[in-house]
């Protein structure tokens, strides 16, 4: 039994180190502004370790930086679900950014119905909508 425990432990360490090394490579690319190149690294890190909240967070941030708002939402929501309470607010703010960005793109393309759906989605996710309403007013210029 000790041998099987040791093998499982070593396998777990290998998975963590591979996910961590992919994440670190992605962060290096992200910090240089190479968001498109960082995406596959963060995706691989989340594939290796599906509970790697920081990798999901940076994957979402990369998509936000690329203005691919709809692609940013799933990893940001995954990070939000996995994250410790200390970073939940930051992740929630990024989700709101993605929703507002996607809504803005929809409005520019005359997809007002889709834009309203995305804004409604953002409002449903925030138990205290006053901060979100403030952002909406700023976007309107009021």
N, C-alpha and C positions, 0 to 999 in steps of 0.2 A: 504493500500500500504506500509506503514511503516513496518508492520509485515512481509510482503513478502520480503522486502528489507533486514530486519534483518535476516530472515531465510537464504536467499541467501548469505549474508555476512558471517554468521556463517558457512555455508557449505563450502564456499570458504576458510575460515580460517582453517577449519578441513582438507581440501584437502592439503593445503599448509603445515600444520604442519605434516601431515602423510608423505608427500613426503620429507619434510625436515628431519624428524626423520629417514626415510629409508636412505636418503643420508648421514646423519651424522654417522649412523651405518656402512654404506659402507666405508666411509672415515676412520673410526677407523680400520676396517679390512684391507683396502688398506695400511694404514700407518704401519701396522704390517707385511706387505708382504703377507697377506692372500688374494691374488687377486681372486682366484676361489670362495672364500666365499663372496667376496665383489660384484661380478657380479650380483647375484640375487637381492641384495639390491639396486644397481643402476638401474637395470631393473625395479624394482617395483616403484622406485621414478619417472622414466620417464613414466611409465604407469599411475601413479596417476596424474602427472603433465607433459604433453607432451611438455611444453615449458621450462623445467628445464635444461638450457644449461650446468650448472656445473655437473649435474648428467650424462648427455650424455658424457661430457668430461672425467669424471672419469671412466665411463663404457668403453670408448675407451682406456683409459690409462691402465685399468685392463687387457683388452684383449692384448694390446701390451706387457705388463709384462708377460703374459702367452704365448707369441709368437704365438698368434692366430690372425695373421695380417688381414686376410680377415674378421673376425668378428669385428675387431676394426674399419674398415672403415665406416660402416653405422652410428654408434653413433658419431664418430668424425665429419663426414659430417653434421649430425644433429646439433651438438654443434656449428660448424662453421657457419651454417645458422642462429642460434639463438643468437650467442654471440655478445656482444658489441665489438666495434672496438678494444678496449684495449687488448682483448685476442685472436683476430682472428689470429694473426701471430703465437702464441703458438699453437693454434689448427691446423693451416695449417702445421706447422712443424711436429706435431704428425701424421697428415694424410700422409705426405710425408714419415715419418718413417714406417708407416703401409704399404704403397705401395711398398717401397723399401724392406721391410722385406718379403712381399708376393712375390715380384719378385725374391728375393734371394732364397727363398724356392723352387720356380718353377725352377730356374736354377739348383739347387742341384738335383732336381728330373728329370733332363733332359727335362723339359717342357720349352724350350727356347722361344717358341712362346707365351706362357702364360706370361712368364717373360717380354718379350718385350711389350706385351699389357699393363701390369701393369705399366711399366716405361713410356710408352707413355701416359697413363692415368695421371700419376704424372706430366709429362711435360705440358699437356694440362691445368692442374689446376693452374699452376704457371705463372702469367703474366710476371715475370722476372725469366727466367730459369737459370740464371748464378749461383745462390746459389745451385740449384738442380744439375746442371752439375758438380759443385765442389764436391758435395757429391758422385756423381757417379764415378768421378776420384779417390776419396779417397778409395772407395770400390774396384776399380780395382787395387789400389796400385800404381797409377801413380801420 
